[in-house]
């Protein structure tokens, strides 16, 4: 049996939400007021009729009930892996553990050989070839840190370690739905490498990974400070693209914090930089006007502005996105938006299906998608679209 970590269904989370509320002896009205939502909306969340699909909403409910967010979303559970990449989760975990103990037990190799392997891995990650990434990642982690321990070509290896652990290790763990703590280990390794190297680009790459880890944990203010700290500049195309990615991450954090002015300012800054850079892919970030559009969708969704997200989607050409992973994100976010709009459920299912065809893990394992699929199941009518939906739900491990 291999391990995968997934959130519970909409109904499971709703039932848990109600159970916690009742155990706290709080009324629907009291919790709804504390969370800043209507009593009816809270009731629909508890029955599974509405999806818990925003970080800020989950955090608001957790604060209202005085519990950790994980009490509502459910502890990650182990289940039989259904995707090929699941087979590599154990070896990646052991590699991270070995490195954290200072005993990577890898080969000492020249930086050129490690760089070539890293390039292949990061390309595979952006192409959603997660099984290939999982096969290569454990050995690369061990060899990279064994080579660092040998104190040869240290600066080049530190740059490589920072990039690999954010854009490879952490990104892969997030995409396959692994436990958040594993992703945090990867972000911590990147941060240590960046601090030892002490170069602006490495600090910026590390800040992006650390900020995302904090955002996922609900530590919004810490995430904002982390993302704001790097002084990367805009002298080169690479620096502009990195600055743009940090601005996009800040905008998502601001949306989670419900800070509309900071959210708008960060998005505007990213859009201005994208006009200068055009469509790019420095350090595998895929920054450019099209990707800014996808982030605008994500930010609007985080703010609960579903119609706005769908409107932005119509302005984005998904074929202009730098990689399959960003195209999958576009169709997924478009589907999330349409799922909450009147008479758009069928279109939402088809958008989500397009995302699934590119990257099954980004539908089956994304922390919000199981909740969205569960909500759609409660409302979908009979017919071909419902069959597509039931198929996706089944492949995501939901009762369908």
Phi and psi in degrees as a GROMACS rama.xvg file:
@    title "Ramachandran Plot"
@    xaxis  label "Phi"
@    yaxis  label "Psi"
@TYPE xy
-103.17  167.846  UNK-2
-105.292  134.484  UNK-3
-133.419  155.746  UNK-4
-125.557  120.521  UNK-5
-136.602  153.149  UNK-6
-77.7491  157.334  UNK-7
-71.6843  173.527  UNK-8
-72.5288  168.246  UNK-9
-55.8584  -47.1013  UNK-10
-63.8061  -39.6244  UNK-11
-61.5785  -48.1155  UNK-12
-66.0393  -39.1121  UNK-13
-63.3144  -43.4175  UNK-14
-64.3719  -39.3463  UNK-15
-66.3508  -39.7204  UNK-16
-58.9833  -46.551  UNK-17
-64.7336  -42.0408  UNK-18
-60.951  -43.692  UNK-19
-65.3336  -43.8831  UNK-20
-60.2647  -44.7202  UNK-21
-68.0108  -37.9093  UNK-22
-64.5443  -31.1712  UNK-23
-81.1105  -5.58096  UNK-24
57.5823  43.9861  UNK-25
-110.34  141.548  UNK-26
-79.4476  162.378  UNK-27
-55.6835  -44.3445  UNK-28
-62.3097  -44.4163  UNK-29
-64.494  -45.1452  UNK-30
-68.7485  -40.9641  UNK-31
-60.2843  -43.0545  UNK-32
-64.3713  -42.5948  UNK-33
-65.5294  -34.2929  UNK-34
-86.5935  -8.53678  UNK-35
76.5456  29.6288  UNK-36
-128.841  172.709  UNK-37
-81.4998  157.788  UNK-38
-62.0842  -40.2277  UNK-39
-64.6937  -38.8224  UNK-40
-65.3307  -41.7935  UNK-41
-62.247  -39.7043  UNK-42
-61.4344  -42.0496  UNK-43
-68.1912  -32.2798  UNK-44
-63.9424  -41.8002  UNK-45
-68.7938  -29.7094  UNK-46
-89.5829  -3.80852  UNK-47
85.182  6.8995  UNK-48
-77.5831  -17.9739  UNK-49
-127.292  145.841  UNK-50
-86.3287  139.751  UNK-51
-86.005  85.0727  UNK-52
-122.681  21.8219  UNK-53
-136.128  136.727  UNK-54
-58.4189  -45.2347  UNK-55
-64.4272  -37.1214  UNK-56
-65.8492  -45.6785  UNK-57
-61.0996  -43.009  UNK-58
-66.6662  -40.8702  UNK-59
-61.0279  -42.3265  UNK-60
-67.7094  -40.0841  UNK-61
-62.2447  -41.983  UNK-62
-65.5965  -40.305  UNK-63
-62.9161  -34.3429  UNK-64
-95.5592  -5.06585  UNK-65
60.1516  49.1252  UNK-66
-135.411  167.232  UNK-67
-72.8798  148.065  UNK-68
-53.5201  -34.874  UNK-69
-64.813  -21.3003  UNK-70
-66.0766  -28.274  UNK-71
-88.0005  -46.5323  UNK-72
-75.0341  -21.8722  UNK-73
97.0899  144.13  UNK-74
-69.9318  143.229  UNK-75
-57.3364  142.917  UNK-76
-123.647  151.898  UNK-77
-90.8155  140.552  UNK-78
-149.661  166.291  UNK-79
-65.3986  126.951  UNK-80
-66.3882  137.026  UNK-81
-111.721  -10.1237  UNK-82
-112.733  147.773  UNK-83
-59.4232  -33.8876  UNK-84
-65.5817  -20.6579  UNK-85
-60.2091  -28.0999  UNK-86
-64.4198  -20.3545  UNK-87
-94.6281  -6.24434  UNK-88
-63.8148  -42.2612  UNK-89
-60.1594  -51.6921  UNK-90
-60.0565  -36.2787  UNK-91
-65.8574  -42.9534  UNK-92
-57.9649  -45.6456  UNK-93
-66.2645  -36.7813  UNK-94
-64.5865  -43.2832  UNK-95
-63.6936  -39.7662  UNK-96
-64.4685  -44.5132  UNK-97
-61.1679  -42.7694  UNK-98
-64.4234  -42.3969  UNK-99
-63.911  -25.4335  UNK-100
-88.7039  0.293121  UNK-101
75.5395  19.8848  UNK-102
-132.265  70.4122  UNK-103
-65.4597  -26.905  UNK-104
54.839  41.2143  UNK-105
-112.012  -173.866  UNK-106
-92.0588  144.692  UNK-107
-86.6083  115.854  UNK-108
-128.987  157.747  UNK-109
-64.2276  149.577  UNK-110
-61.3153  -31.2649  UNK-111
-62.3489  -41.641  UNK-112
-67.8271  -42.2509  UNK-113
-67.414  -37.3145  UNK-114
-64.2192  -40.7585  UNK-115
-63.7984  -41.9224  UNK-116
-65.6187  -40.2157  UNK-117
-63.519  -41.0439  UNK-118
-60.0137  -44.7533  UNK-119
-62.9828  -40.1985  UNK-120
-67.2174  -44.6843  UNK-121
-68.2368  -34.5606  UNK-122
-62.8622  -44.0008  UNK-123
-64.332  -38.0023  UNK-124
-61.3187  -45.1198  UNK-125
-71.6023  -19.7328  UNK-126
-93.3167  7.67391  UNK-127
63.5333  26.1182  UNK-128
-92.0814  70.7711  UNK-129
-69.4444  -29.99  UNK-130
-64.6494  -40.8192  UNK-131
-65.3291  -39.7545  UNK-132
-62.4269  -46.5509  UNK-133
-62.0696  -34.5438  UNK-134
-67.4389  -38.9018  UNK-135
-84.9558  -29.9625  UNK-136
-60.8418  -46.5262  UNK-137
-58.2214  -46.7102  UNK-138
-66.9616  -38.2268  UNK-139
-64.7759  -42.7891  UNK-140
-57.8145  -48.3753  UNK-141
-64.5866  -47.0551  UNK-142
-66.7678  -38.5971  UNK-143
-62.4103  -44.3847  UNK-144
-79.0521  -28.2679  UNK-145
-65.9958  -39.0259  UNK-146
-68.3562  -38.3493  UNK-147
-62.1606  -40.4992  UNK-148
-64.7571  -24.1889  UNK-149
-77.0237  -7.56362  UNK-150
61.7959  37.6864  UNK-151
-116.993  141.068  UNK-152
48.6676  46.2024  UNK-153
-61.823  -45.8991  UNK-154
-61.4041  -45.4812  UNK-155
-62.7658  -39.413  UNK-156
-70.732  -34.539  UNK-157
-66.8629  -40.0535  UNK-158
-60.474  -43.9765  UNK-159
-65.9175  -40.926  UNK-160
-63.8861  -42.5335  UNK-161
-59.6537  -47.3979  UNK-162
-66.8535  -46.9199  UNK-163
-61.8834  -40.9054  UNK-164
-74.9555  -26.2553  UNK-165
-85.6848  -54.7205  UNK-166
-84.1536  -15.5496  UNK-167
-108.096  -74.9294  UNK-168
-58.8744  -57.7467  UNK-169
-64.5895  -43.7027  UNK-170
-62.5583  -43.0789  UNK-171
-63.0294  -46.1359  UNK-172
-61.1833  -40.0969  UNK-173
-66.183  -42.683  UNK-174
-68.4331  -32.6951  UNK-175
-89.7381  1.95676  UNK-176
79.3881  29.0223  UNK-177
-72.7631  165.469  UNK-178
-55.5936  137.424  UNK-179
-57.1801  -31.9916  UNK-180
-64.7197  -31.7445  UNK-181
-67.7835  -43.2069  UNK-182
-61.3152  -36.1016  UNK-183
-66.8251  -35.9206  UNK-184
-60.2684  -43.1833  UNK-185
-63.5419  -44.3132  UNK-186
-62.56  -36.7652  UNK-187
-66.9079  -40.2385  UNK-188
-62.9659  -41.0156  UNK-189
-64.1469  -41.686  UNK-190
-63.2175  -42.9741  UNK-191
-62.8068  -42.3689  UNK-192
-64.6708  -42.6667  UNK-193
-65.2017  -39.5495  UNK-194
-67.0236  -38.2993  UNK-195
-67.9933  -38.2606  UNK-196
-73.1438  -42.725  UNK-197
57.6235  55.0155  UNK-198
-123.541  145.299  UNK-199
-56.3028  -44.2803  UNK-200
-63.027  -45.5418  UNK-201
-62.9746  -40.9903  UNK-202
-60.6733  -39.7465  UNK-203
-68.1308  -43.6659  UNK-204
-62.0417  -45.2378  UNK-205
-62.7018  -42.04  UNK-206
-61.3133  -37.8109  UNK-207
-60.2177  -48.8395  UNK-208
-65.6911  -44.2671  UNK-209
-64.6024  -41.9279  UNK-210
-60.5527  -41.3032  UNK-211
-66.972  -38.1425  UNK-212
-62.4907  -41.9784  UNK-213
-67.7628  -38.9728  UNK-214
-60.9218  -44.3818  UNK-215
-63.9868  -27.9233  UNK-216
-86.1914  -3.06291  UNK-217
85.1225  8.40203  UNK-218
-89.4667  70.523  UNK-219
-64.3477  -43.6867  UNK-220
-66.8032  -38.6448  UNK-221
-64.8113  -40.5985  UNK-222
-60.8854  -43.2578  UNK-223
-62.345  -44.9257  UNK-224
-63.8823  -39.3394  UNK-225
-64.7275  -42.7542  UNK-226
-73.3756  -23.3811  UNK-227
-86.3881  -21.994  UNK-228
-64.2474  -43.2865  UNK-229
-63.9041  137.797  UNK-230
-107.653  81.2699  UNK-231
-85.0877  -33.9318  UNK-232
81.3539  179.882  UNK-233
-139.231  34.4352  UNK-234
-74.4966  -33.0851  UNK-235
-118.935  166.979  UNK-236
-61.401  -38.6871  UNK-237
-62.9482  -45.207  UNK-238
-64.3513  -39.6717  UNK-239
-63.1095  -42.2386  UNK-240
-67.186  -39.1547  UNK-241
-65.7075  -43.6292  UNK-242
-59.8383  -39.2156  UNK-243
-64.4309  -40.8329  UNK-244
-66.1261  -39.4327  UNK-245
-63.55  -38.6005  UNK-246
-64.1197  -40.2173  UNK-247
-64.2574  -43.2375  UNK-248
-63.5455  -37.7535  UNK-249
-64.8997  -36.3363  UNK-250
-65.9207  -38.2688  UNK-251
-66.7777  -39.6816  UNK-252
-63.8673  -42.1344  UNK-253
-63.2242  -37.9055  UNK-254
-63.7289  -40.738  UNK-255
-64.9326  -32.49  UNK-256
-83.6461  -4.95845  UNK-257
64.7989  35.7787  UNK-258
-102.788  93.069  UNK-259
-66.1877  -37.932  UNK-260
-67.9675  -44.1489  UNK-261
-66.9215  -38.6771  UNK-262
-59.9337  -47.9924  UNK-263
-66.4102  -40.78  UNK-264
-63.8001  -44.2463  UNK-265
-65.6444  -41.748  UNK-266
-64.5358  -39.9117  UNK-267
-64.0565  -41.1006  UNK-268
-63.4165  -44.0232  UNK-269
-62.602  -41.6217  UNK-270
-64.0254  -39.5922  UNK-271
-63.5217  -42.606  UNK-272
-64.7178  -38.1801  UNK-273
-64.7853  -31.8822  UNK-274
-63.0472  -35.0588  UNK-275
-76.6385  -40.8956  UNK-276
-81.8402  -29.7198  UNK-277
69.807  -167.9  UNK-278
-73.3627  119.337  UNK-279
-132.711  179.35  UNK-280
-152.848  36.4401  UNK-281
-60.0388  131.42  UNK-282
54.949  28.1358  UNK-283
66.8997  21.8658  UNK-284
-85.0485  -23.019  UNK-285
66.8395  32.3212  UNK-286
-74.4496  139.562  UNK-287
169.869  178.165  UNK-288
-55.2043  -40.9463  UNK-289
-66.9343  -42.5518  UNK-290
-68.1274  -33.8233  UNK-291
-58.7447  -39.1887  UNK-292
-61.1475  -42.5396  UNK-293
-63.9426  -41.1498  UNK-294
-65.7334  -36.0213  UNK-295
-58.92  -39.1556  UNK-296
-62.0013  -47.8855  UNK-297
-61.9758  -40.6445  UNK-298
-66.2198  -42.681  UNK-299
-62.7162  -40.3908  UNK-300
-63.904  -41.3925  UNK-301
-61.6099  -31.8165  UNK-302
-83.915  -1.97447  UNK-303
78.9514  17.9813  UNK-304
-100.259  77.5762  UNK-305
-69.363  -40.5552  UNK-306
-64.6857  -38.5559  UNK-307
-65.006  -40.2054  UNK-308
-63.2647  -42.24  UNK-309
-65.4458  -36.0223  UNK-310
-65.7402  -41.8906  UNK-311
-63.2046  -39.3773  UNK-312
-55.4013  -35.1508  UNK-313
-69.627  -16.4822  UNK-314
-94.1374  -6.85071  UNK-315
-101.396  133.014  UNK-316
-94.2547  105.382  UNK-317
-62.1985  -25.6553  UNK-318
-69.0018  -18.1321  UNK-319
-83.5201  -9.46165  UNK-320
-69.6324  146.766  UNK-321
-72.2559  -19.9556  UNK-322
-152.905  159.794  UNK-323
-57.8497  -33.7492  UNK-324
-63.7497  -35.5171  UNK-325
-75.7762  -33.8841  UNK-326
-64.5374  -41.1156  UNK-327
-62.0407  -39.9193  UNK-328
-63.111  -39.2328  UNK-329
-60.3958  -51.9184  UNK-330
-66.8231  -35.2131  UNK-331
-64.3796  -47.5366  UNK-332
-67.764  -35.4579  UNK-333
-62.138  -44.3753  UNK-334
-63.4543  -41.514  UNK-335
-58.633  -41.5496  UNK-336
-65.6654  -49.696  UNK-337
-66.3206  -27.7427  UNK-338
-60.8007  -23.7527  UNK-339
-104.459  7.82946  UNK-340
-104.493  148.294  UNK-341
-60.1545  133.859  UNK-342
60.6875  25.4221  UNK-343
-118.106  11.3827  UNK-344
-64.3584  -40.0286  UNK-345
-63.2815  -43.3955  UNK-346
-64.0797  -36.7321  UNK-347
-61.1705  -43.6767  UNK-348
-60.6904  -42.1582  UNK-349
-67.417  -36.1487  UNK-350
-65.2657  -44.1117  UNK-351
-65.2929  -34.5706  UNK-352
-65.6281  -37.6587  UNK-353
-61.9894  -40.8976  UNK-354
-64.4512  -41.6447  UNK-355
-63.3384  -38.1469  UNK-356
-63.7688  -31.9098  UNK-357
-80.4769  -44.7014  UNK-358
-146.862  91.9373  UNK-359
-53.4823  -39.8914  UNK-360
-62.0274  -31.8068  UNK-361
-73.1996  -12.5623  UNK-362
-101.784  -47.2828  UNK-363
-69.6454  -29.7475  UNK-364
-116.896  -9.49025  UNK-365
-62.5072  136.406  UNK-366
-59.8421  -20.923  UNK-367
-101.51  -21.9581  UNK-368
-69.5684  -33.833  UNK-369
-63.6181  -36.8262  UNK-370
-67.1493  -41.4396  UNK-371
-65.0449  -45.013  UNK-372
-60.7532  -40.8472  UNK-373
-62.9457  -42.5843  UNK-374
-63.2437  -44.5109  UNK-375
-60.7142  -37.4986  UNK-376
-61.022  -33.7006  UNK-377
-72.7228  -16.8898  UNK-378
-117.49  -12.9611  UNK-379
-70.2095  142.385  UNK-380
-88.7633  172.622  UNK-381
-68.2543  158.479  UNK-382
128.721  -173.35  UNK-383
-61.9121  -39.0219  UNK-384
-65.8923  -40.6019  UNK-385
-63.871  -35.2393  UNK-386
-64.1092  -40.8677  UNK-387
-60.5961  -43.2271  UNK-388
-64.7174  -45.7151  UNK-389
-61.2758  -36.5127  UNK-390
-64.0408  -45.8318  UNK-391
-62.5144  -43.9476  UNK-392
-61.3251  -43.0129  UNK-393
-61.3549  -45.128  UNK-394
-67.6073  -22.9885  UNK-395
-86.8839  -0.374215  UNK-396
84.6876  17.1423  UNK-397
-91.7195  151.773  UNK-398
-67.6687  116.41  UNK-399
